[in-house]
């Protein structure tokens, strides 16, 4: 059954809904652990990729998806549907299972997910300790104190992520150097896109294997995060690693953004974006301004990394062997 309070998604307010952290922080903490259970299944079953891109989820028109995970001679995926608040497990063999999302202890959620995978013939073991949540590392199978799921606020968070994803995809398209997908990391519970300078980064003293791989090259990373009490709620961010000299005091030419010395990131409050006359343009200004500061101060080869996209038709025109059609051809078939 669809969530009865799901509002009209075509209104401006719903495109950028209110998301006060204090109103849903318990749900956010529970949902974060639910997603880590699914994420650790993906970590266990997929081959490692550079910068751990294999573990990330992607935003969909209804929620989040794990993407394909191999098992046996086939594959399966898990889709989080935040419109009807269900998990959909689908295999390449045609089997489907559905698990409702509601207020239940993390321990029960973990038990149900593992039992459901077993019923599909998928045997997997994961490390049960949450990651990147330093204040509470209770193993999933023992966690009975995180048990809140508010459908309305989870829906709002997904709507905010959907808008963030669309803007980040547009921002990503401006860069033709090495760049990550726009993807969701369940460890830190943030949506991110990362640009690379093309140069190796200095080794981080004392870094663990995960951090060493994540930051083995110079990066500028931006994204959207539900936030904490320190950030005063949801925010967009941008950071440079390694951080070039002068980055923290740079003129980013974007209204509302500030550098947070504790996080070592530029932040822009989600509320400032949603209240802006043109939220998309307002956010793009922040993303571009912070990247400009990172790239210019870091000496990135911008002409190489931001070259115009060369399409076959455009190349032919440049070479004088063809002219561009007045309108794109209509696909036939």
Protein Blocks (a to p, Z undefined) as FASTA:
>chain_A
ZZfklccfkbmklmmgcddfklmmmmmmmmmmmmmmmmmmmmmmpccdehhlmmpccddf
klccebjadehjbdcdddddfklopaddddfkopacddddddddfklmmmmmmmmmmmno
pacdddfbdghilkbccdfklmckbccdcfklmmmmmmmmmmmmmmmmmmmmmpcbdcdd
ddddfklopacddddehiacdddehiafklmmmmmpccddddddebjfklnpaadddddd
dddehklmccehpghiacdfklopacddfklmmmpmblmlmmmmmmmmmmmmmmmmnopa
fklmmgccddfklmmmmnopaccdfbdcddeZZ
